């Protein structure tokens, strides 16, 4: 049986990130309210991490993911910068 190794990701640098396109607002179940969301590529760019690192953060529950009716995934902006 394979076990997952624990991964701790610490973001040590923060900068203001200005979005060029309008953000989509969707209800986040974790936050319990409507929040601004980003695509996965926008979230990776905002955090300045490789998309693979973002995938690990999603798998570890570090950031909130919201599935849309169309089947795409949106990232809760609050979970990126909290
Ligand atoms: Zn959230």
PDB file of the backbone (N, CA, C, O) and the ligand in Angstrom, with CONECT records:
HET     ZN  A 101       1
ATOM      1  N   UNK A   1       0.839  -1.184   0.000  1.00  0.00           N
ATOM      2  CA  UNK A   1       0.000   0.000   0.000  1.00  0.00           C
ATOM      3  C   UNK A   1       0.881   1.244   0.000  1.00  0.00           C
ATOM      4  O   UNK A   1       1.799   1.374   0.809  1.00  0.00           O
ATOM      5  N   UNK A   2       0.587   2.143  -0.912  1.00  0.00           N
ATOM      6  CA  UNK A   2       1.345   3.392  -0.988  1.00  0.00           C
ATOM      7  C   UNK A   2       0.771   4.397  -0.003  1.00  0.00           C
ATOM      8  O   UNK A   2      -0.442   4.475   0.193  1.00  0.00           O
ATOM      9  N   UNK A   3       1.643   5.147   0.600  1.00  0.00           N
ATOM     10  CA  UNK A   3       1.193   6.221   1.488  1.00  0.00           C
ATOM     11  C   UNK A   3       1.704   7.539   0.940  1.00  0.00           C
ATOM     12  O   UNK A   3       2.763   7.609   0.318  1.00  0.00           O
ATOM     13  N   UNK A   4       0.935   8.568   1.185  1.00  0.00           N
ATOM     14  CA  UNK A   4       1.337   9.897   0.738  1.00  0.00           C
ATOM     15  C   UNK A   4       2.293  10.508   1.748  1.00  0.00           C
ATOM     16  O   UNK A   4       2.070  10.439   2.957  1.00  0.00           O
ATOM     17  N   UNK A   5       3.352  11.103   1.241  1.00  0.00           N
ATOM     18  CA  UNK A   5       4.266  11.822   2.122  1.00  0.00           C
ATOM     19  C   UNK A   5       3.674  13.200   2.407  1.00  0.00           C
ATOM     20  O   UNK A   5       3.102  13.832   1.519  1.00  0.00           O
ATOM     21  N   UNK A   6       3.810  13.647   3.611  1.00  0.00           N
ATOM     22  CA  UNK A   6       3.317  14.972   3.974  1.00  0.00           C
ATOM     23  C   UNK A   6       4.193  16.029   3.318  1.00  0.00           C
ATOM     24  O   UNK A   6       5.420  15.924   3.316  1.00  0.00           O
ATOM     25  N   UNK A   7       3.563  17.021   2.777  1.00  0.00           N
ATOM     26  CA  UNK A   7       4.280  18.108   2.128  1.00  0.00           C
ATOM     27  C   UNK A   7       3.879  19.404   2.800  1.00  0.00           C
ATOM     28  O   UNK A   7       2.695  19.722   2.903  1.00  0.00           O
ATOM     29  N   UNK A   8       4.852  20.136   3.249  1.00  0.00           N
ATOM     30  CA  UNK A   8       4.581  21.447   3.839  1.00  0.00           C
ATOM     31  C   UNK A   8       5.092  22.503   2.878  1.00  0.00           C
ATOM     32  O   UNK A   8       6.264  22.515   2.501  1.00  0.00           O
ATOM     33  N   UNK A   9       4.186  23.387   2.490  1.00  0.00           N
ATOM     34  CA  UNK A   9       4.547  24.466   1.583  1.00  0.00           C
ATOM     35  C   UNK A   9       4.396  25.773   2.323  1.00  0.00           C
ATOM     36  O   UNK A   9       3.320  26.089   2.832  1.00  0.00           O
ATOM     37  N   UNK A  10       5.459  26.525   2.383  1.00  0.00           N
ATOM     38  CA  UNK A  10       5.429  27.812   3.057  1.00  0.00           C
ATOM     39  C   UNK A  10       5.701  28.908   2.045  1.00  0.00           C
ATOM     40  O   UNK A  10       6.707  28.891   1.336  1.00  0.00           O
ATOM     41  N   UNK A  11       4.788  29.855   1.993  1.00  0.00           N
ATOM     42  CA  UNK A  11       4.980  30.991   1.099  1.00  0.00           C
ATOM     43  C   UNK A  11       5.636  32.098   1.898  1.00  0.00           C
ATOM     44  O   UNK A  11       5.059  32.617   2.854  1.00  0.00           O
ATOM     45  N   UNK A  12       6.836  32.453   1.501  1.00  0.00           N
ATOM     46  CA  UNK A  12       7.603  33.412   2.284  1.00  0.00           C
ATOM     47  C   UNK A  12       7.595  34.799   1.687  1.00  0.00           C
ATOM     48  O   UNK A  12       8.011  35.761   2.334  1.00  0.00           O
ATOM     49  N   UNK A  13       7.131  34.910   0.475  1.00  0.00           N
ATOM     50  CA  UNK A  13       7.150  36.210  -0.180  1.00  0.00           C
ATOM     51  C   UNK A  13       5.756  36.541  -0.679  1.00  0.00           C
ATOM     52  O   UNK A  13       5.087  35.704  -1.285  1.00  0.00           O
ATOM     53  N   UNK A  14       5.339  37.722  -0.430  1.00  0.00           N
ATOM     54  CA  UNK A  14       4.032  38.153  -0.916  1.00  0.00           C
ATOM     55  C   UNK A  14       4.210  39.440  -1.682  1.00  0.00           C
ATOM     56  O   UNK A  14       5.036  40.283  -1.333  1.00  0.00           O
ATOM     57  N   UNK A  15       3.441  39.576  -2.711  1.00  0.00           N
ATOM     58  CA  UNK A  15       3.433  40.813  -3.463  1.00  0.00           C
ATOM     59  C   UNK A  15       2.010  41.061  -3.926  1.00  0.00           C
ATOM     60  O   UNK A  15       1.191  40.147  -4.006  1.00  0.00           O
ATOM     61  N   UNK A  16       1.741  42.315  -4.225  1.00  0.00           N
ATOM     62  CA  UNK A  16       0.419  42.628  -4.741  1.00  0.00           C
ATOM     63  C   UNK A  16       0.323  42.076  -6.147  1.00  0.00           C
ATOM     64  O   UNK A  16       1.250  42.209  -6.945  1.00  0.00           O
ATOM     65  N   UNK A  17      -0.801  41.460  -6.441  1.00  0.00           N
ATOM     66  CA  UNK A  17      -1.024  40.871  -7.744  1.00  0.00           C
ATOM     67  C   UNK A  17      -2.271  41.498  -8.320  1.00  0.00           C
ATOM     68  O   UNK A  17      -3.357  41.397  -7.749  1.00  0.00           O
ATOM     69  N   UNK A  18      -2.107  42.138  -9.445  1.00  0.00           N
ATOM     70  CA  UNK A  18      -3.230  42.814 -10.079  1.00  0.00           C
ATOM     71  C   UNK A  18      -3.712  41.974 -11.255  1.00  0.00           C
ATOM     72  O   UNK A  18      -2.938  41.617 -12.143  1.00  0.00           O
ATOM     73  N   UNK A  19      -4.994  41.669 -11.241  1.00  0.00           N
ATOM     74  CA  UNK A  19      -5.556  40.819 -12.271  1.00  0.00           C
ATOM     75  C   UNK A  19      -5.992  41.659 -13.461  1.00  0.00           C
ATOM     76  O   UNK A  19      -6.622  42.705 -13.304  1.00  0.00           O
ATOM     77  N   UNK A  20      -5.655  41.194 -14.631  1.00  0.00           N
ATOM     78  CA  UNK A  20      -5.966  41.918 -15.852  1.00  0.00           C
ATOM     79  C   UNK A  20      -7.381  41.660 -16.344  1.00  0.00           C
ATOM     80  O   UNK A  20      -7.925  42.454 -17.112  1.00  0.00           O
ATOM     81  N   UNK A  21      -7.979  40.565 -15.912  1.00  0.00           N
ATOM     82  CA  UNK A  21      -9.325  40.242 -16.373  1.00  0.00           C
ATOM     83  C   UNK A  21     -10.260  40.213 -15.174  1.00  0.00           C
ATOM     84  O   UNK A  21      -9.818  39.999 -14.045  1.00  0.00           O
ATOM     85  N   UNK A  22     -11.555  40.427 -15.413  1.00  0.00           N
ATOM     86  CA  UNK A  22     -12.496  40.397 -14.288  1.00  0.00           C
ATOM     87  C   UNK A  22     -12.505  39.020 -13.618  1.00  0.00           C
ATOM     88  O   UNK A  22     -12.433  37.989 -14.287  1.00  0.00           O
ATOM     89  N   UNK A  23     -12.593  39.023 -12.304  1.00  0.00           N
ATOM     90  CA  UNK A  23     -12.637  37.769 -11.559  1.00  0.00           C
ATOM     91  C   UNK A  23     -14.072  37.270 -11.488  1.00  0.00           C
ATOM     92  O   UNK A  23     -15.006  38.068 -11.408  1.00  0.00           O
ATOM     93  N   UNK A  24     -14.251  35.968 -11.518  1.00  0.00           N
ATOM     94  CA  UNK A  24     -15.576  35.358 -11.435  1.00  0.00           C
ATOM     95  C   UNK A  24     -15.871  35.081  -9.966  1.00  0.00           C
ATOM     96  O   UNK A  24     -15.036  34.521  -9.255  1.00  0.00           O
ATOM     97  N   UNK A  25     -17.059  35.475  -9.513  1.00  0.00           N
ATOM     98  CA  UNK A  25     -17.452  35.249  -8.123  1.00  0.00           C
ATOM     99  C   UNK A  25     -18.349  34.018  -8.032  1.00  0.00           C
ATOM    100  O   UNK A  25     -19.342  33.903  -8.751  1.00  0.00           O
ATOM    101  N   UNK A  26     -17.988  33.108  -7.146  1.00  0.00           N
ATOM    102  CA  UNK A  26     -18.719  31.851  -6.943  1.00  0.00           C
ATOM    103  C   UNK A  26     -18.750  31.582  -5.442  1.00  0.00           C
ATOM    104  O   UNK A  26     -17.863  32.021  -4.710  1.00  0.00           O
ATOM    105  N   UNK A  27     -19.773  30.860  -4.984  1.00  0.00           N
ATOM    106  CA  UNK A  27     -19.869  30.500  -3.569  1.00  0.00           C
ATOM    107  C   UNK A  27     -18.825  29.428  -3.230  1.00  0.00           C
ATOM    108  O   UNK A  27     -18.767  28.379  -3.871  1.00  0.00           O
ATOM    109  N   UNK A  28     -18.018  29.706  -2.231  1.00  0.00           N
ATOM    110  CA  UNK A  28     -17.016  28.735  -1.755  1.00  0.00           C
ATOM    111  C   UNK A  28     -17.591  28.061  -0.508  1.00  0.00           C
ATOM    112  O   UNK A  28     -17.962  28.732   0.455  1.00  0.00           O
ATOM    113  N   UNK A  29     -17.661  26.739  -0.536  1.00  0.00           N
ATOM    114  CA  UNK A  29     -18.222  26.011   0.607  1.00  0.00           C
ATOM    115  C   UNK A  29     -17.342  26.131   1.842  1.00  0.00           C
ATOM    116  O   UNK A  29     -17.850  26.154   2.963  1.00  0.00           O
ATOM    117  N   UNK A  30     -16.039  26.206   1.653  1.00  0.00           N
ATOM    118  CA  UNK A  30     -15.127  26.291   2.800  1.00  0.00           C
ATOM    119  C   UNK A  30     -15.239  27.657   3.474  1.00  0.00           C
ATOM    120  O   UNK A  30     -15.321  27.750   4.699  1.00  0.00           O
ATOM    121  N   UNK A  31     -15.241  28.715   2.661  1.00  0.00           N
ATOM    122  CA  UNK A  31     -15.343  30.071   3.205  1.00  0.00           C
ATOM    123  C   UNK A  31     -16.779  30.388   3.643  1.00  0.00           C
ATOM    124  O   UNK A  31     -17.000  31.228   4.515  1.00  0.00           O
ATOM    125  N   UNK A  32     -17.753  29.701   3.022  1.00  0.00           N
ATOM    126  CA  UNK A  32     -19.149  29.908   3.393  1.00  0.00           C
ATOM    127  C   UNK A  32     -19.764  31.172   2.825  1.00  0.00           C
ATOM    128  O   UNK A  32     -20.765  31.665   3.345  1.00  0.00           O
ATOM    129  N   UNK A  33     -19.173  31.701   1.762  1.00  0.00           N
ATOM    130  CA  UNK A  33     -19.729  32.905   1.139  1.00  0.00           C
ATOM    131  C   UNK A  33     -19.221  33.005  -0.303  1.00  0.00           C
ATOM    132  O   UNK A  33     -18.366  32.238  -0.745  1.00  0.00           O
ATOM    133  N   UNK A  34     -19.784  33.980  -1.009  1.00  0.00           N
ATOM    134  CA  UNK A  34     -19.363  34.206  -2.381  1.00  0.00           C
ATOM    135  C   UNK A  34     -17.969  34.836  -2.367  1.00  0.00           C
ATOM    136  O   UNK A  34     -17.702  35.773  -1.614  1.00  0.00           O
ATOM    137  N   UNK A  35     -17.097  34.308  -3.206  1.00  0.00           N
ATOM    138  CA  UNK A  35     -15.712  34.778  -3.243  1.00  0.00           C
ATOM    139  C   UNK A  35     -15.276  34.978  -4.685  1.00  0.00           C
ATOM    140  O   UNK A  35     -15.873  34.428  -5.610  1.00  0.00           O
ATOM    141  N   UNK A  36     -14.235  35.768  -4.861  1.00  0.00           N
ATOM    142  CA  UNK A  36     -13.619  35.906  -6.174  1.00  0.00           C
ATOM    143  C   UNK A  36     -12.801  34.648  -6.452  1.00  0.00           C
ATOM    144  O   UNK A  36     -12.153  34.106  -5.557  1.00  0.00           O
ATOM    145  N   UNK A  37     -12.838  34.195  -7.691  1.00  0.00           N
ATOM    146  CA  UNK A  37     -12.110  32.979  -8.038  1.00  0.00           C
ATOM    147  C   UNK A  37     -11.176  33.228  -9.208  1.00  0.00           C
ATOM    148  O   UNK A  37     -11.343  34.186  -9.963  1.00  0.00           O
ATOM    149  N   UNK A  38     -10.197  32.359  -9.346  1.00  0.00           N
ATOM    150  CA  UNK A  38      -9.226  32.423 -10.430  1.00  0.00           C
ATOM    151  C   UNK A  38      -9.158  31.064 -11.104  1.00  0.00           C
ATOM    152  O   UNK A  38      -9.559  30.047 -10.538  1.00  0.00           O
ATOM    153  N   UNK A  39      -8.645  31.070 -12.316  1.00  0.00           N
ATOM    154  CA  UNK A  39      -8.347  29.790 -12.959  1.00  0.00           C
ATOM    155  C   UNK A  39      -7.082  29.230 -12.302  1.00  0.00           C
ATOM    156  O   UNK A  39      -6.384  29.942 -11.581  1.00  0.00           O
ATOM    157  N   UNK A  40      -6.800  27.971 -12.551  1.00  0.00           N
ATOM    158  CA  UNK A  40      -5.603  27.360 -11.972  1.00  0.00           C
ATOM    159  C   UNK A  40      -4.336  28.059 -12.458  1.00  0.00           C
ATOM    160  O   UNK A  40      -3.401  28.263 -11.683  1.00  0.00           O
ATOM    161  N   UNK A  41      -4.304  28.421 -13.724  1.00  0.00           N
ATOM    162  CA  UNK A  41      -3.099  29.088 -14.242  1.00  0.00           C
ATOM    163  C   UNK A  41      -2.937  30.475 -13.628  1.00  0.00           C
ATOM    164  O   UNK A  41      -1.818  30.896 -13.333  1.00  0.00           O
ATOM    165  N   UNK A  42      -4.041  31.185 -13.434  1.00  0.00           N
ATOM    166  CA  UNK A  42      -3.961  32.494 -12.780  1.00  0.00           C
ATOM    167  C   UNK A  42      -3.484  32.339 -11.339  1.00  0.00           C
ATOM    168  O   UNK A  42      -2.679  33.139 -10.861  1.00  0.00           O
ATOM    169  N   UNK A  43      -3.977  31.310 -10.645  1.00  0.00           N
ATOM    170  CA  UNK A  43      -3.577  31.093  -9.250  1.00  0.00           C
ATOM    171  C   UNK A  43      -2.085  30.761  -9.156  1.00  0.00           C
ATOM    172  O   UNK A  43      -1.385  31.267  -8.278  1.00  0.00           O
ATOM    173  N   UNK A  44      -1.609  29.911 -10.061  1.00  0.00           N
ATOM    174  CA  UNK A  44      -0.178  29.570 -10.063  1.00  0.00           C
ATOM    175  C   UNK A  44       0.664  30.808 -10.327  1.00  0.00           C
ATOM    176  O   UNK A  44       1.720  30.993  -9.721  1.00  0.00           O
ATOM    177  N   UNK A  45       0.196  31.645 -11.227  1.00  0.00           N
ATOM    178  CA  UNK A  45       0.920  32.878 -11.532  1.00  0.00           C
ATOM    179  C   UNK A  45       0.918  33.826 -10.332  1.00  0.00           C
ATOM    180  O   UNK A  45       1.930  34.454 -10.022  1.00  0.00           O
ATOM    181  N   UNK A  46      -0.226  33.922  -9.666  1.00  0.00           N
ATOM    182  CA  UNK A  46      -0.332  34.817  -8.512  1.00  0.00           C
ATOM    183  C   UNK A  46       0.602  34.390  -7.386  1.00  0.00           C
ATOM    184  O   UNK A  46       1.189  35.231  -6.705  1.00  0.00           O
ATOM    185  N   UNK A  47       0.736  33.080  -7.191  1.00  0.00           N
ATOM    186  CA  UNK A  47       1.601  32.561  -6.120  1.00  0.00           C
ATOM    187  C   UNK A  47       3.046  32.401  -6.574  1.00  0.00           C
ATOM    188  O   UNK A  47       3.938  32.133  -5.769  1.00  0.00           O
ATOM    189  N   UNK A  48       3.262  32.570  -7.882  1.00  0.00           N
ATOM    190  CA  UNK A  48       4.598  32.379  -8.456  1.00  0.00           C
ATOM    191  C   UNK A  48       5.118  30.978  -8.172  1.00  0.00           C
ATOM    192  O   UNK A  48       6.255  30.793  -7.737  1.00  0.00           O
ATOM    193  N   UNK A  49       4.259  29.996  -8.427  1.00  0.00           N
ATOM    194  CA  UNK A  49       4.646  28.592  -8.251  1.00  0.00           C
ATOM    195  C   UNK A  49       4.362  27.853  -9.552  1.00  0.00           C
ATOM    196  O   UNK A  49       3.569  28.301 -10.379  1.00  0.00           O
ATOM    197  N   UNK A  50       5.013  26.733  -9.714  1.00  0.00           N
ATOM    198  CA  UNK A  50       4.784  25.850 -10.856  1.00  0.00           C
ATOM    199  C   UNK A  50       3.389  25.230 -10.711  1.00  0.00           C
ATOM    200  O   UNK A  50       2.949  24.971  -9.591  1.00  0.00           O
ATOM    201  N   UNK A  51       2.692  24.990 -11.822  1.00  0.00           N
ATOM    202  CA  UNK A  51       1.370  24.368 -11.728  1.00  0.00           C
ATOM    203  C   UNK A  51       1.362  23.046 -10.955  1.00  0.00           C
ATOM    204  O   UNK A  51       0.356  22.696 -10.338  1.00  0.00           O
ATOM    205  N   UNK A  52       2.467  22.319 -10.986  1.00  0.00           N
ATOM    206  CA  UNK A  52       2.549  21.077 -10.217  1.00  0.00           C
ATOM    207  C   UNK A  52       2.485  21.325  -8.726  1.00  0.00           C
ATOM    208  O   UNK A  52       1.879  20.550  -7.985  1.00  0.00           O
ATOM    209  N   UNK A  53       3.110  22.407  -8.284  1.00  0.00           N
ATOM    210  CA  UNK A  53       3.061  22.780  -6.861  1.00  0.00           C
ATOM    211  C   UNK A  53       1.638  23.161  -6.492  1.00  0.00           C
ATOM    212  O   UNK A  53       1.155  22.813  -5.414  1.00  0.00           O
ATOM    213  N   UNK A  54       0.968  23.876  -7.385  1.00  0.00           N
ATOM    214  CA  UNK A  54      -0.428  24.251  -7.136  1.00  0.00           C
ATOM    215  C   UNK A  54      -1.297  22.995  -7.010  1.00  0.00           C
ATOM    216  O   UNK A  54      -2.173  22.932  -6.147  1.00  0.00           O
ATOM    217  N   UNK A  55      -1.062  22.010  -7.856  1.00  0.00           N
ATOM    218  CA  UNK A  55      -1.825  20.756  -7.785  1.00  0.00           C
ATOM    219  C   UNK A  55      -1.633  20.079  -6.441  1.00  0.00           C
ATOM    220  O   UNK A  55      -2.582  19.537  -5.874  1.00  0.00           O
ATOM    221  N   UNK A  56      -0.403  20.107  -5.925  1.00  0.00           N
ATOM    222  CA  UNK A  56      -0.139  19.510  -4.608  1.00  0.00           C
ATOM    223  C   UNK A  56      -0.861  20.282  -3.508  1.00  0.00           C
ATOM    224  O   UNK A  56      -1.402  19.691  -2.574  1.00  0.00           O
ATOM    225  N   UNK A  57      -0.862  21.607  -3.631  1.00  0.00           N
ATOM    226  CA  UNK A  57      -1.549  22.436  -2.643  1.00  0.00           C
ATOM    227  C   UNK A  57      -3.047  22.135  -2.650  1.00  0.00           C
ATOM    228  O   UNK A  57      -3.682  22.112  -1.596  1.00  0.00           O
ATOM    229  N   UNK A  58      -3.613  21.903  -3.846  1.00  0.00           N
ATOM    230  CA  UNK A  58      -5.029  21.539  -3.944  1.00  0.00           C
ATOM    231  C   UNK A  58      -5.261  20.185  -3.297  1.00  0.00           C
ATOM    232  O   UNK A  58      -6.202  20.018  -2.521  1.00  0.00           O
ATOM    233  N   UNK A  59      -4.402  19.211  -3.614  1.00  0.00           N
ATOM    234  CA  UNK A  59      -4.545  17.864  -3.066  1.00  0.00           C
ATOM    235  C   UNK A  59      -4.413  17.857  -1.549  1.00  0.00           C
ATOM    236  O   UNK A  59      -5.064  17.061  -0.872  1.00  0.00           O
ATOM    237  N   UNK A  60      -3.580  18.734  -1.014  1.00  0.00           N
ATOM    238  CA  UNK A  60      -3.374  18.811   0.435  1.00  0.00           C
ATOM    239  C   UNK A  60      -4.437  19.644   1.132  1.00  0.00           C
ATOM    240  O   UNK A  60      -4.456  19.725   2.360  1.00  0.00           O
ATOM    241  N   UNK A  61      -5.326  20.266   0.356  1.00  0.00           N
ATOM    242  CA  UNK A  61      -6.386  21.074   0.955  1.00  0.00           C
ATOM    243  C   UNK A  61      -5.922  22.435   1.424  1.00  0.00           C
ATOM    244  O   UNK A  61      -6.613  23.099   2.196  1.00  0.00           O
ATOM    245  N   UNK A  62      -4.761  22.851   0.965  1.00  0.00           N
ATOM    246  CA  UNK A  62      -4.226  24.155   1.366  1.00  0.00           C
ATOM    247  C   UNK A  62      -5.036  25.281   0.738  1.00  0.00           C
ATOM    248  O   UNK A  62      -5.258  26.317   1.365  1.00  0.00           O
ATOM    249  N   UNK A  63      -5.473  25.078  -0.492  1.00  0.00           N
ATOM    250  CA  UNK A  63      -6.300  26.078  -1.158  1.00  0.00           C
ATOM    251  C   UNK A  63      -7.636  25.456  -1.532  1.00  0.00           C
ATOM    252  O   UNK A  63      -7.743  24.245  -1.728  1.00  0.00           O
ATOM    253  N   UNK A  64      -8.641  26.298  -1.628  1.00  0.00           N
ATOM    254  CA  UNK A  64     -10.005  25.845  -1.892  1.00  0.00           C
ATOM    255  C   UNK A  64     -10.257  25.771  -3.397  1.00  0.00           C
ATOM    256  O   UNK A  64      -9.895  26.674  -4.150  1.00  0.00           O
ATOM    257  N   UNK A  65     -10.881  24.681  -3.810  1.00  0.00           N
ATOM    258  CA  UNK A  65     -11.222  24.486  -5.210  1.00  0.00           C
ATOM    259  C   UNK A  65     -12.737  24.391  -5.339  1.00  0.00           C
ATOM    260  O   UNK A  65     -13.405  23.751  -4.527  1.00  0.00           O
ATOM    261  N   UNK A  66     -13.260  25.031  -6.361  1.00  0.00           N
ATOM    262  CA  UNK A  66     -14.696  25.038  -6.603  1.00  0.00           C
ATOM    263  C   UNK A  66     -14.945  24.485  -8.002  1.00  0.00           C
ATOM    264  O   UNK A  66     -14.377  24.973  -8.979  1.00  0.00           O
ATOM    265  N   UNK A  67     -15.787  23.475  -8.093  1.00  0.00           N
ATOM    266  CA  UNK A  67     -16.166  22.924  -9.396  1.00  0.00           C
ATOM    267  C   UNK A  67     -17.363  23.696  -9.925  1.00  0.00           C
ATOM    268  O   UNK A  67     -18.336  23.914  -9.203  1.00  0.00           O
ATOM    269  N   UNK A  68     -17.293  24.107 -11.175  1.00  0.00           N
ATOM    270  CA  UNK A  68     -18.406  24.843 -11.773  1.00  0.00           C
ATOM    271  C   UNK A  68     -19.357  23.869 -12.461  1.00  0.00           C
ATOM    272  O   UNK A  68     -19.037  22.692 -12.630  1.00  0.00           O
ATOM    273  N   UNK A  69     -20.502  24.358 -12.848  1.00  0.00           N
ATOM    274  CA  UNK A  69     -21.491  23.533 -13.545  1.00  0.00           C
ATOM    275  C   UNK A  69     -20.921  23.004 -14.854  1.00  0.00           C
ATOM    276  O   UNK A  69     -21.241  21.890 -15.270  1.00  0.00           O
ATOM    277  N   UNK A  70     -20.076  23.801 -15.502  1.00  0.00           N
ATOM    278  CA  UNK A  70     -19.493  23.372 -16.777  1.00  0.00           C
ATOM    279  C   UNK A  70     -18.373  22.354 -16.590  1.00  0.00           C
ATOM    280  O   UNK A  70     -17.867  21.803 -17.568  1.00  0.00           O
ATOM    281  N   UNK A  71     -17.983  22.099 -15.344  1.00  0.00           N
ATOM    282  CA  UNK A  71     -16.953  21.107 -15.081  1.00  0.00           C
ATOM    283  C   UNK A  71     -15.562  21.670 -14.889  1.00  0.00           C
ATOM    284  O   UNK A  71     -14.626  20.930 -14.587  1.00  0.00           O
ATOM    285  N   UNK A  72     -15.417  22.965 -15.060  1.00  0.00           N
ATOM    286  CA  UNK A  72     -14.092  23.548 -14.849  1.00  0.00           C
ATOM    287  C   UNK A  72     -13.868  23.799 -13.351  1.00  0.00           C
ATOM    288  O   UNK A  72     -14.809  23.841 -12.559  1.00  0.00           O
ATOM    289  N   UNK A  73     -12.617  23.962 -13.003  1.00  0.00           N
ATOM    290  CA  UNK A  73     -12.256  24.201 -11.604  1.00  0.00           C
ATOM    291  C   UNK A  73     -11.846  25.657 -11.430  1.00  0.00           C
ATOM    292  O   UNK A  73     -11.127  26.211 -12.261  1.00  0.00           O
ATOM    293  N   UNK A  74     -12.299  26.258 -10.368  1.00  0.00           N
ATOM    294  CA  UNK A  74     -11.916  27.625 -10.024  1.00  0.00           C
ATOM    295  C   UNK A  74     -11.248  27.592  -8.655  1.00  0.00           C
ATOM    296  O   UNK A  74     -11.578  26.758  -7.811  1.00  0.00           O
ATOM    297  N   UNK A  75     -10.321  28.494  -8.448  1.00  0.00           N
ATOM    298  CA  UNK A  75      -9.574  28.568  -7.193  1.00  0.00           C
ATOM    299  C   UNK A  75     -10.099  29.744  -6.383  1.00  0.00           C
ATOM    300  O   UNK A  75     -10.216  30.857  -6.895  1.00  0.00           O
ATOM    301  N   UNK A  76     -10.414  29.493  -5.118  1.00  0.00           N
ATOM    302  CA  UNK A  76     -10.881  30.548  -4.211  1.00  0.00           C
ATOM    303  C   UNK A  76      -9.733  31.511  -3.922  1.00  0.00           C
ATOM    304  O   UNK A  76      -8.686  31.108  -3.415  1.00  0.00           O
ATOM    305  N   UNK A  77      -9.935  32.777  -4.247  1.00  0.00           N
ATOM    306  CA  UNK A  77      -8.867  33.768  -4.056  1.00  0.00           C
ATOM    307  C   UNK A  77      -8.528  33.937  -2.579  1.00  0.00           C
ATOM    308  O   UNK A  77      -7.364  34.137  -2.231  1.00  0.00           O
ATOM    309  N   UNK A  78      -9.533  33.858  -1.707  1.00  0.00           N
ATOM    310  CA  UNK A  78      -9.280  34.017  -0.265  1.00  0.00           C
ATOM    311  C   UNK A  78      -8.273  32.998   0.250  1.00  0.00           C
ATOM    312  O   UNK A  78      -7.439  33.316   1.097  1.00  0.00           O
ATOM    313  N   UNK A  79      -8.351  31.776  -0.262  1.00  0.00           N
ATOM    314  CA  UNK A  79      -7.461  30.722   0.234  1.00  0.00           C
ATOM    315  C   UNK A  79      -6.027  30.925  -0.242  1.00  0.00           C
ATOM    316  O   UNK A  79      -5.100  30.358   0.336  1.00  0.00           O
ATOM    317  N   UNK A  80      -5.836  31.724  -1.283  1.00  0.00           N
ATOM    318  CA  UNK A  80      -4.473  31.966  -1.772  1.00  0.00           C
ATOM    319  C   UNK A  80      -3.727  32.963  -0.883  1.00  0.00           C
ATOM    320  O   UNK A  80      -2.523  32.836  -0.659  1.00  0.00           O
ATOM    321  N   UNK A  81      -4.442  33.928  -0.396  1.00  0.00           N
ATOM    322  CA  UNK A  81      -3.778  35.039   0.301  1.00  0.00           C
ATOM    323  C   UNK A  81      -4.131  35.112   1.777  1.00  0.00           C
ATOM    324  O   UNK A  81      -4.031  36.181   2.378  1.00  0.00           O
ATOM    325  N   UNK A  82      -4.540  34.007   2.370  1.00  0.00           N
ATOM    326  CA  UNK A  82      -4.869  34.025   3.801  1.00  0.00           C
ATOM    327  C   UNK A  82      -3.777  33.387   4.606  1.00  0.00           C
ATOM    328  O   UNK A  82      -3.877  33.311   5.830  1.00  0.00           O
TER     329      UNK A  82
HETATM  330 ZN    ZN A 101     -12.706  29.674   0.051  1.00  0.00          ZN
END
